[in-house]
Amino acid sequence: MVRPLGLPFDPIERAGETWEQRFGPASAMRAATSVFRVQQILLARFDEVLKPHELTFARYEVLVLLTFSRTGQLPLKVIGSRLMVHPTSVTNAIDRLVAAGYVDRRPNPADGRGVLAGITQRGRAVVEVATRALTDLDFGMADLPEAEREALFDILRRVRLGAGDVAGISPADR
């Protein structure tokens, strides 16, 4: 398991106190900084349980997306769009997944310049094993009861919707 830092104080709380002295209310800064810190913690936990399978969480997300697709294959530009990552990141992830035997790459017959990534049987098998590992970890959310997980999702969803993450839906529509 990822070794905690074990700091003698909460750095975000300390920064919040200093922020309030210098700039004013710190609730938004503390919340945003906490989201980023939790993301770092969760990614470290995910990557630790996925490493034995030659996966990072980013590569796992690509495999799951391919698994969820009707045909098991998607254009690289669709993968980038759905996962909200730069095309270079998609290409790097696909290169690693191809090298591991989890994905095949082929020309997209519907787009002469495009490339399709398709999940292999080996890729489908590793998704099953990796998903069990992440589920056993409770996706790093074991410290929160189910009701709080749902509340956290709802709160973060409002932030996402307010930022236009889903076309045509605003936080007020929820």
Backbone as a chain_set.jsonl record, in Angstrom:
{"seq": "MVRPLGLPFDPIERAGETWEQRFGPASAMRAATSVFRVQQILLARFDEVLKPHELTFARYEVLVLLTFSRTGQLPLKVIGSRLMVHPTSVTNAIDRLVAAGYVDRRPNPADGRGVLAGITQRGRAVVEVATRALTDLDFGMADLPEAEREALFDILRRVRLGAGDVAGISPADR", "coords": {"N": [[0.841, -1.181, 0.0], [0.364, 2.326, -0.538], [2.598, 4.418, 1.073], [1.745, 6.612, 3.625], [2.339, 10.171, 4.001], [2.475, 11.157, 6.58], [2.623, 13.68, 7.845], [3.218, 16.122, 10.398], [1.22, 17.957, 10.634], [-1.752, 19.279, 9.064], [-1.266, 20.22, 5.877], [-2.953, 21.571, 4.1], [-4.923, 22.677, 5.689], [-3.296, 24.368, 7.206], [-2.346, 26.045, 5.161], [-4.761, 27.198, 4.514], [-5.314, 28.724, 6.796], [-3.255, 30.628, 6.681], [-3.878, 31.742, 4.206], [-6.356, 32.954, 4.782], [-5.499, 34.981, 6.505], [-4.0, 36.559, 4.77], [-5.427, 36.891, 2.317], [-8.183, 36.568, 2.641], [-11.416, 34.88, 2.835], [-11.094, 31.32, 2.801], [-12.357, 28.996, 2.046], [-13.044, 28.036, -0.569], [-10.494, 27.752, -1.749], [-9.356, 25.836, 0.0], [-11.083, 23.662, -0.429], [-10.761, 23.149, -3.222], [-7.988, 22.618, -3.327], [-7.917, 20.386, -1.708], [-9.358, 18.564, -3.289], [-7.532, 18.205, -5.402], [-5.385, 17.055, -3.965], [-6.55, 14.712, -2.975], [-7.004, 13.475, -5.411], [-4.351, 12.913, -6.177], [-3.641, 11.087, -4.15], [-5.515, 9.009, -4.599], [-4.863, 8.242, -7.258], [-2.255, 7.281, -6.846], [-2.798, 5.068, -5.206], [-4.398, 3.542, -6.957], [-2.627, 3.116, -9.112], [-0.742, 1.564, -7.814], [-2.082, -0.903, -7.288], [-2.608, -1.626, -9.871], [-0.201, -1.844, -11.185], [1.078, -4.487, -11.167], [-0.204, -5.573, -13.345], [0.757, -4.395, -15.561], [-0.353, -1.89, -15.955], [-1.44, 1.515, -15.735], [-3.638, 3.821, -14.095], [-4.656, 5.486, -16.065], [-4.273, 3.98, -18.429], [-5.837, 1.786, -17.787], [-8.356, 3.032, -17.784], [-8.658, 3.5, -20.54], [-8.837, 0.856, -21.486], [-11.211, 0.031, -20.189], [-13.04, 1.794, -21.352], [-12.913, 0.874, -24.007], [-13.907, -1.685, -23.565], [-16.514, -1.083, -22.841], [-17.512, -0.125, -25.213], [-19.576, -0.731, -28.107], [-18.439, -2.37, -30.145], [-15.955, -3.003, -29.202], [-13.917, -1.479, -30.076], [-12.537, 1.732, -30.826], [-12.102, 4.959, -32.374], [-8.993, 6.688, -31.986], [-9.229, 9.461, -31.555], [-11.782, 9.653, -30.476], [-11.466, 8.273, -28.099], [-9.705, 10.018, -26.762], [-11.365, 12.264, -26.547], [-13.529, 11.306, -24.97], [-12.209, 10.599, -22.612], [-11.12, 12.949, -21.97], [-8.442, 13.784, -22.545], [-5.266, 14.777, -23.907], [-4.397, 14.276, -27.371], [-1.754, 13.257, -27.668], [-1.325, 11.98, -25.233], [-3.196, 9.931, -25.436], [-2.145, 8.488, -27.596], [0.311, 7.648, -26.469], [-0.647, 6.021, -24.356], [-2.013, 4.051, -25.826], [0.116, 2.984, -27.297], [1.575, 1.724, -25.218], [-0.347, -0.108, -24.338], [-0.661, -1.67, -26.61], [1.917, -2.778, -26.753], [1.807, -4.359, -24.477], [0.052, -6.234, -25.293], [-2.641, -5.863, -24.962], [-4.232, -4.33, -26.551], [-5.066, -3.833, -29.986], [-3.998, -2.028, -32.843], [-5.303, -0.398, -35.656], [-5.906, 0.775, -39.045], [-8.529, 3.173, -39.498], [-11.346, 2.419, -41.192], [-13.408, 4.172, -41.755], [-12.29, 6.631, -41.7], [-9.773, 7.877, -43.382], [-7.323, 8.888, -42.388], [-7.418, 8.293, -39.775], [-7.094, 6.265, -36.763], [-7.955, 3.164, -35.332], [-8.406, 1.753, -32.125], [-8.496, -1.393, -30.733], [-9.729, -3.631, -28.304], [-8.092, -6.537, -27.106], [-8.455, -10.11, -26.506], [-6.776, -10.736, -24.409], [-6.604, -8.202, -23.286], [-9.262, -7.864, -22.449], [-9.357, -9.807, -20.481], [-7.493, -8.827, -18.602], [-8.781, -6.507, -17.815], [-10.879, -7.532, -16.304], [-9.498, -8.693, -14.092], [-8.075, -6.474, -13.11], [-10.171, -4.763, -12.502], [-11.394, -6.134, -10.406], [-9.342, -5.836, -8.509], [-9.358, -3.043, -8.092], [-11.966, -2.74, -7.183], [-11.869, -4.27, -4.853], [-10.31, -2.553, -3.419], [-12.114, -0.64, -2.967], [-12.097, 1.494, -4.641], [-10.463, 3.31, -3.368], [-12.087, 4.569, -1.575], [-12.839, 3.569, 0.873], [-12.89, 4.695, 3.41], [-15.127, 6.229, 3.552], [-18.583, 6.146, 4.28], [-21.318, 4.652, 2.414], [-23.461, 6.521, 1.94], [-22.13, 8.966, 2.182], [-20.36, 8.762, 0.057], [-22.113, 8.898, -2.089], [-23.109, 11.493, -1.643], [-20.759, 12.962, -1.99], [-20.236, 12.432, -4.695], [-22.502, 13.716, -5.82], [-22.015, 16.395, -5.085], [-19.552, 16.933, -6.402], [-20.378, 16.458, -8.985], [-22.091, 18.615, -9.444], [-20.201, 20.654, -9.585], [-18.822, 19.831, -11.879], [-20.897, 19.943, -13.816], [-21.512, 22.653, -13.684], [-19.257, 23.653, -14.853], [-19.689, 23.035, -17.433], [-19.304, 20.407, -18.239], [-21.023, 18.463, -19.219], [-22.907, 18.619, -22.042], [-25.681, 20.757, -22.376], [-26.748, 20.352, -19.837], [-27.22, 21.787, -16.757], [-26.129, 22.627, -13.382], [-28.494, 23.295, -12.046], [-30.392, 21.82, -13.363], [-30.308, 19.305, -12.354]], "CA": [[0.0, 0.0, 0.0], [1.091, 3.583, -0.603], [2.979, 4.893, 2.407], [1.315, 7.993, 3.842], [3.408, 11.109, 4.338], [2.561, 11.263, 8.037], [3.034, 15.017, 8.249], [2.783, 16.446, 11.759], [0.114, 18.908, 10.56], [-2.468, 19.235, 7.796], [-0.741, 21.35, 5.112], [-4.025, 22.334, 3.46], [-5.512, 23.488, 6.752], [-2.313, 25.427, 7.512], [-2.385, 27.007, 4.051], [-6.022, 27.918, 4.639], [-5.167, 29.732, 7.855], [-2.404, 31.688, 6.139], [-4.664, 32.374, 3.146], [-7.343, 33.844, 5.41], [-4.795, 36.148, 7.039], [-3.477, 37.398, 3.688], [-6.313, 37.136, 1.178], [-9.602, 36.513, 2.987], [-12.01, 33.55, 2.976], [-10.269, 30.258, 2.208], [-13.1, 27.741, 1.863], [-12.921, 27.545, -1.948], [-9.111, 27.305, -1.94], [-9.161, 24.574, 0.744], [-11.837, 22.596, -1.103], [-10.107, 22.823, -4.495], [-6.696, 22.003, -3.031], [-8.209, 19.044, -1.185], [-9.716, 17.715, -4.435], [-6.287, 17.843, -6.086], [-4.604, 16.154, -3.106], [-7.226, 13.41, -2.982], [-6.723, 12.872, -6.715], [-2.992, 12.354, -6.115], [-3.677, 9.91, -3.272], [-6.247, 7.934, -5.268], [-4.079, 7.738, -8.392], [-1.147, 6.481, -6.321], [-3.364, 3.786, -4.776], [-4.817, 2.797, -8.149], [-1.452, 2.679, -9.86], [-0.082, 0.5, -7.061], [-2.747, -2.195, -7.497], [-2.631, -1.929, -11.298], [1.166, -2.049, -11.677], [1.375, -5.887, -11.509], [-0.882, -5.917, -14.596], [1.342, -3.512, -16.577], [-1.317, -0.827, -16.188], [-1.646, 2.685, -14.895], [-5.072, 4.077, -14.116], [-4.982, 6.059, -17.376], [-4.383, 2.876, -19.392], [-7.016, 1.021, -17.37], [-9.529, 3.762, -18.275], [-8.765, 3.236, -21.978], [-9.343, -0.509, -21.645], [-12.618, -0.013, -19.774], [-13.791, 2.48, -22.397], [-13.02, -0.058, -25.133], [-14.791, -2.773, -23.131], [-17.88, -0.555, -22.839], [-17.959, 0.21, -26.571], [-20.351, -1.808, -28.744], [-17.629, -3.262, -30.97], [-14.654, -3.233, -28.588], [-12.917, -0.634, -30.71], [-12.903, 3.143, -30.968], [-11.053, 5.814, -32.923], [-8.173, 7.332, -30.956], [-9.738, 10.789, -31.222], [-12.951, 9.464, -29.603], [-10.916, 7.916, -26.776], [-9.214, 11.261, -26.17], [-12.511, 13.117, -26.228], [-14.294, 10.736, -23.857], [-11.403, 10.607, -21.386], [-10.676, 14.339, -21.798], [-6.981, 13.843, -22.522], [-4.607, 15.248, -25.123], [-4.107, 13.192, -28.316], [-0.448, 12.651, -27.395], [-1.512, 11.054, -24.104], [-3.905, 8.75, -25.955], [-1.179, 7.726, -28.397], [1.247, 6.994, -25.539], [-1.359, 4.945, -23.663], [-2.267, 2.982, -26.799], [1.409, 2.336, -27.566], [1.877, 0.833, -24.085], [-1.334, -1.188, -24.32], [-0.305, -2.552, -27.73], [3.129, -3.497, -26.344], [1.419, -5.36, -23.471], [-0.844, -7.204, -25.921], [-4.012, -5.612, -24.502], [-4.941, -3.574, -27.582], [-4.568, -3.825, -31.364], [-4.194, -0.752, -33.53], [-5.497, -0.617, -37.093], [-6.466, 1.939, -39.728], [-9.97, 3.348, -39.384], [-11.892, 2.426, -42.558], [-14.328, 5.299, -41.903], [-11.495, 7.868, -41.677], [-8.507, 7.484, -43.987], [-6.158, 9.273, -41.591], [-7.656, 7.912, -38.387], [-6.643, 4.979, -36.236], [-8.83, 2.501, -34.379], [-7.818, 0.895, -31.098], [-9.428, -2.462, -30.389], [-9.291, -4.433, -27.164], [-7.844, -7.951, -27.401], [-8.925, -11.036, -25.466], [-5.878, -10.527, -23.261], [-7.033, -6.94, -22.693], [-10.526, -8.107, -21.734], [-9.041, -10.59, -19.273], [-6.825, -7.978, -17.608], [-9.796, -5.591, -17.277], [-11.597, -8.258, -15.253], [-8.621, -8.824, -12.923], [-7.781, -5.131, -12.594], [-11.405, -4.229, -11.911], [-11.513, -6.774, -9.08], [-8.362, -5.214, -7.608], [-9.845, -1.71, -7.738], [-13.189, -2.924, -6.398], [-11.414, -4.695, -3.519], [-9.769, -1.34, -2.803], [-13.241, 0.308, -2.88], [-11.634, 2.662, -5.387], [-9.841, 4.235, -2.428], [-13.125, 5.286, -0.833], [-13.263, 2.736, 1.998], [-13.064, 5.502, 4.621], [-16.406, 6.931, 3.499], [-19.782, 5.307, 4.169], [-21.999, 4.742, 1.115], [-24.223, 7.774, 1.816], [-21.183, 10.064, 1.953], [-19.844, 8.607, -1.307], [-23.156, 9.447, -2.965], [-23.133, 12.949, -1.444], [-19.552, 13.489, -2.626], [-20.483, 12.382, -6.14], [-23.464, 14.764, -6.159], [-21.348, 17.691, -4.953], [-18.573, 17.084, -7.478], [-21.132, 16.513, -10.241], [-22.547, 19.999, -9.61], [-19.038, 21.423, -10.045], [-18.581, 19.45, -13.279], [-21.967, 20.478, -14.658], [-21.334, 24.108, -13.714], [-18.147, 23.943, -15.769], [-20.081, 22.651, -18.784], [-18.761, 19.079, -18.535], [-22.026, 17.719, -19.982], [-23.644, 19.581, -22.872], [-27.119, 20.883, -22.193], [-27.184, 20.103, -18.46], [-26.627, 22.696, -15.779], [-26.331, 22.115, -12.016], [-29.887, 23.506, -11.646], [-31.218, 20.795, -14.012], [-30.169, 18.018, -11.65]], "C": [[0.889, 1.249, 0.0], [1.347, 4.083, 0.812], [2.526, 6.338, 2.578], [2.495, 8.874, 4.24], [3.583, 11.242, 5.84], [3.053, 12.621, 8.501], [2.502, 15.325, 9.652], [1.636, 17.463, 11.798], [-0.556, 18.742, 9.204], [-2.025, 20.445, 6.964], [-1.832, 22.185, 4.449], [-4.721, 23.219, 4.499], [-4.588, 24.652, 7.11], [-2.307, 26.482, 6.419], [-3.662, 27.834, 4.116], [-5.958, 29.018, 5.684], [-4.344, 30.926, 7.354], [-3.152, 32.461, 5.054], [-5.649, 33.386, 3.737], [-6.691, 35.115, 5.957], [-4.384, 37.114, 5.925], [-4.512, 37.812, 2.657], [-7.797, 37.148, 1.521], [-10.109, 35.081, 3.047], [-11.263, 32.48, 2.172], [-11.048, 28.996, 1.867], [-12.962, 27.185, 0.451], [-11.512, 27.025, -2.216], [-8.877, 25.975, -1.24], [-9.874, 23.414, 0.049], [-11.14, 22.172, -2.397], [-8.774, 22.119, -4.27], [-6.889, 20.581, -2.494], [-8.584, 18.085, -2.308], [-8.453, 17.265, -5.158], [-5.463, 16.852, -5.264], [-5.23, 14.769, -3.076], [-6.998, 12.719, -4.323], [-5.334, 12.222, -6.718], [-2.969, 11.064, -5.291], [-4.352, 8.741, -3.98], [-5.455, 7.367, -6.442], [-2.902, 6.89, -7.933], [-1.647, 5.105, -5.873], [-3.749, 2.924, -5.978], [-3.612, 2.247, -8.894], [-0.72, 1.549, -9.139], [-0.75, -0.862, -7.294], [-2.785, -2.588, -8.968], [-1.254, -2.266, -11.863], [1.478, -3.518, -11.996], [0.754, -6.339, -12.836], [-0.39, -5.062, -15.758], [0.384, -2.389, -16.952], [-1.079, 0.349, -15.247], [-3.152, 2.915, -14.921], [-5.497, 4.659, -15.468], [-5.15, 4.953, -18.425], [-5.577, 1.993, -19.071], [-8.285, 1.702, -17.894], [-9.737, 3.535, -19.773], [-9.354, 1.843, -22.202], [-10.818, -0.611, -21.268], [-13.487, 0.66, -20.83], [-13.973, 1.564, -23.612], [-13.957, -1.218, -24.8], [-16.25, -2.331, -23.195], [-18.403, -0.255, -24.24], [-18.653, -1.006, -27.195], [-19.475, -2.841, -29.442], [-16.275, -3.598, -30.357], [-13.539, -2.426, -29.226], [-13.464, 0.778, -30.864], [-11.767, 3.883, -31.661], [-10.28, 6.482, -31.784], [-8.714, 8.707, -30.575], [-10.982, 10.699, -30.337], [-12.488, 9.106, -28.192], [-10.446, 9.18, -26.063], [-10.344, 12.166, -25.721], [-13.267, 12.592, -25.007], [-13.532, 10.781, -22.542], [-10.843, 11.996, -21.086], [-9.162, 14.431, -21.631], [-6.457, 14.253, -23.896], [-4.325, 14.067, -26.054], [-2.765, 12.502, -28.077], [-0.546, 11.655, -26.249], [-2.218, 9.794, -24.545], [-2.929, 7.881, -26.729], [-0.196, 6.984, -27.498], [0.584, 5.826, -24.821], [-1.594, 3.769, -24.607], [-0.976, 2.248, -27.13], [1.753, 1.329, -26.467], [0.926, -0.353, -24.049], [-1.094, -2.177, -25.464], [0.899, -3.403, -27.349], [2.809, -4.594, -25.329], [0.504, -6.436, -24.056], [-2.306, -7.019, -25.531], [-4.875, -4.951, -25.568], [-4.267, -3.82, -28.923], [-4.866, -2.46, -31.957], [-4.322, -1.064, -35.021], [-6.061, 0.653, -37.734], [-7.987, 1.969, -39.572], [-10.562, 3.417, -40.79], [-12.845, 3.6, -42.81], [-13.601, 6.643, -41.971], [-10.093, 7.512, -42.141], [-7.269, 7.82, -43.179], [-6.264, 8.776, -40.155], [-7.178, 6.515, -38.047], [-7.683, 4.463, -35.257], [-7.989, 1.722, -33.378], [-8.882, -0.125, -30.732], [-8.879, -3.306, -29.262], [-9.136, -5.892, -27.593], [-8.452, -8.814, -26.294], [-8.067, -10.887, -24.207], [-6.239, -9.237, -22.53], [-8.324, -7.1, -21.903], [-10.269, -8.863, -20.425], [-8.404, -9.71, -18.202], [-7.793, -6.954, -17.029], [-10.546, -6.269, -16.133], [-10.768, -8.32, -13.969], [-8.365, -7.458, -12.285], [-9.012, -4.515, -11.934], [-11.654, -4.851, -10.542], [-10.569, -6.127, -8.079], [-8.835, -3.826, -7.165], [-11.112, -1.78, -6.892], [-12.836, -3.366, -4.984], [-10.865, -3.515, -2.729], [-10.89, -0.321, -2.523], [-12.892, 1.607, -3.596], [-11.089, 3.738, -4.451], [-10.829, 4.975, -1.543], [-13.616, 4.517, 0.394], [-13.51, 3.53, 3.278], [-14.391, 6.253, 4.661], [-17.563, 5.936, 3.455], [-20.496, 5.575, 2.836], [-22.738, 6.072, 0.934], [-23.296, 8.957, 1.55], [-20.553, 9.975, 0.567], [-20.842, 9.198, -2.295], [-23.206, 10.967, -2.856], [-21.926, 13.59, -2.119], [-19.711, 13.508, -4.141], [-21.416, 13.518, -6.56], [-22.83, 16.149, -6.109], [-20.379, 17.92, -6.119], [-19.254, 17.135, -8.848], [-21.63, 17.934, -10.492], [-21.401, 20.886, -10.095], [-18.777, 21.122, -11.52], [-19.63, 20.052, -14.204], [-21.87, 21.994, -14.778], [-20.222, 24.537, -14.651], [-18.469, 23.545, -17.209], [-19.576, 21.284, -19.204], [-19.724, 18.237, -19.372], [-22.881, 18.736, -20.728], [-25.134, 19.565, -22.531], [-27.63, 20.623, -20.793], [-26.458, 21.085, -17.549], [-26.856, 22.132, -14.394], [-27.785, 22.265, -11.566], [-30.813, 22.442, -12.242], [-31.225, 19.486, -13.245], [-31.186, 17.892, -10.598]], "O": [[2.022, 1.219, 0.481], [0.435, 4.161, 1.636], [2.881, 7.199, 1.772], [3.509, 8.392, 4.745], [4.7, 11.417, 6.327], [3.824, 12.703, 9.457], [1.443, 14.829, 10.036], [1.137, 17.793, 12.874], [0.012, 18.132, 8.298], [-2.367, 21.578, 7.303], [-1.653, 23.387, 4.256], [-5.064, 24.367, 4.218], [-5.042, 25.781, 7.295], [-2.267, 27.678, 6.708], [-3.652, 29.027, 3.812], [-6.485, 30.112, 5.48], [-4.703, 32.081, 7.581], [-3.071, 33.687, 4.991], [-5.762, 34.516, 3.261], [-7.27, 36.199, 5.876], [-4.415, 38.332, 6.106], [-4.492, 38.944, 2.173], [-8.595, 37.692, 0.757], [-9.328, 34.159, 3.283], [-10.86, 32.701, 1.03], [-10.448, 28.011, 1.437], [-12.781, 25.979, 0.285], [-11.346, 25.976, -2.839], [-8.266, 25.075, -1.817], [-9.33, 22.314, -0.049], [-10.95, 20.981, -2.642], [-8.465, 21.137, -4.944], [-6.103, 19.684, -2.8], [-8.179, 16.923, -2.29], [-8.31, 16.089, -5.491], [-4.902, 15.907, -5.82], [-4.522, 13.764, -3.143], [-6.819, 11.502, -4.365], [-5.171, 11.105, -7.209], [-2.353, 10.075, -5.688], [-3.841, 7.622, -3.97], [-5.379, 6.149, -6.608], [-2.584, 5.883, -8.565], [-0.995, 4.093, -6.13], [-3.462, 1.727, -6.012], [-3.572, 1.072, -9.26], [-0.141, 0.675, -9.784], [-0.059, -1.865, -7.477], [-2.976, -3.762, -9.285], [-1.154, -2.906, -12.91], [2.102, -3.778, -13.026], [1.143, -7.37, -13.386], [-1.028, -5.003, -16.809], [0.311, -1.983, -18.112], [-0.587, 0.194, -14.13], [-3.864, 2.269, -15.691], [-6.584, 4.353, -15.958], [-6.084, 5.001, -19.226], [-6.255, 1.506, -19.976], [-9.189, 1.029, -18.391], [-10.873, 3.394, -20.224], [-10.263, 1.673, -23.015], [-11.589, -1.273, -21.963], [-14.555, 0.151, -21.168], [-15.064, 1.491, -24.179], [-14.713, -1.676, -25.656], [-17.124, -3.118, -23.562], [-19.613, -0.142, -24.434], [-18.356, -2.151, -26.856], [-19.728, -4.042, -29.348], [-15.523, -4.391, -30.922], [-12.36, -2.654, -28.955], [-14.667, 0.994, -31.012], [-10.606, 3.489, -31.553], [-10.853, 6.803, -30.743], [-8.667, 9.087, -29.405], [-11.212, 11.593, -29.523], [-13.054, 9.582, -27.209], [-10.757, 9.386, -24.89], [-10.288, 12.762, -24.645], [-13.606, 13.364, -24.109], [-14.125, 10.977, -21.481], [-10.173, 12.196, -20.073], [-8.663, 15.069, -20.704], [-7.135, 14.09, -24.911], [-4.043, 12.967, -25.578], [-2.652, 11.29, -28.263], [0.084, 10.598, -26.29], [-1.885, 8.701, -24.086], [-2.892, 6.666, -26.535], [0.099, 5.814, -27.74], [1.182, 4.758, -24.69], [-1.394, 2.617, -24.224], [-0.97, 1.022, -27.233], [2.175, 0.21, -26.757], [1.34, -1.477, -23.763], [-1.3, -3.379, -25.301], [0.909, -4.61, -27.59], [3.46, -5.639, -25.317], [0.212, -7.433, -23.394], [-3.123, -7.915, -25.744], [-6.103, -5.004, -25.501], [-3.05, -3.994, -28.994], [-5.86, -1.82, -31.614], [-3.573, -1.869, -35.575], [-6.626, 1.503, -37.045], [-8.641, 0.928, -39.52], [-10.306, 4.38, -41.513], [-13.064, 3.979, -43.961], [-14.214, 7.67, -42.262], [-9.315, 6.919, -41.394], [-6.265, 7.115, -43.268], [-5.291, 8.838, -39.404], [-6.896, 5.699, -38.925], [-8.226, 5.221, -34.454], [-6.984, 1.108, -33.739], [-10.028, 0.23, -30.456], [-7.7, -3.659, -29.26], [-9.953, -6.414, -28.352], [-8.907, -8.299, -25.273], [-8.577, -10.911, -23.087], [-6.188, -9.181, -21.301], [-8.466, -6.54, -20.816], [-10.891, -8.584, -19.4], [-8.736, -9.832, -17.023], [-7.649, -6.565, -15.87], [-10.814, -5.642, -15.108], [-11.276, -8.033, -12.884], [-8.433, -7.313, -11.065], [-8.899, -3.824, -10.921], [-12.081, -4.16, -9.616], [-10.944, -5.892, -6.931], [-8.722, -3.478, -5.989], [-11.304, -0.967, -5.988], [-13.435, -2.891, -4.019], [-10.952, -3.491, -1.501], [-10.648, 0.726, -1.921], [-13.339, 2.685, -3.203], [-11.238, 4.931, -4.713], [-10.45, 5.909, -0.836], [-14.705, 4.793, 0.898], [-14.264, 3.084, 4.142], [-14.743, 6.844, 5.682], [-17.528, 4.983, 2.676], [-20.287, 6.617, 2.215], [-22.644, 6.684, -0.13], [-23.639, 9.852, 0.776], [-20.244, 11.003, -0.036], [-20.461, 9.911, -3.224], [-23.33, 11.656, -3.869], [-22.05, 14.641, -2.749], [-19.359, 14.49, -4.793], [-21.15, 14.206, -7.546], [-23.074, 16.981, -6.983], [-20.392, 18.981, -6.743], [-18.756, 17.787, -9.765], [-21.596, 18.409, -11.627], [-21.61, 21.771, -10.925], [-18.542, 22.033, -12.314], [-19.298, 20.605, -15.252], [-22.115, 22.554, -15.846], [-20.238, 25.648, -15.18], [-17.633, 23.694, -18.1], [-19.431, 21.02, -20.397], [-19.287, 17.389, -20.15], [-23.502, 19.606, -20.118], [-25.756, 18.508, -22.415], [-28.84, 20.667, -20.57], [-25.232, 21.191, -17.577], [-27.692, 21.244, -14.227], [-28.268, 21.448, -10.782], [-31.89, 22.183, -11.703], [-32.087, 18.64, -13.482], [-31.228, 16.879, -9.899]]}, "num_chains": 1, "name": "protein.A"}
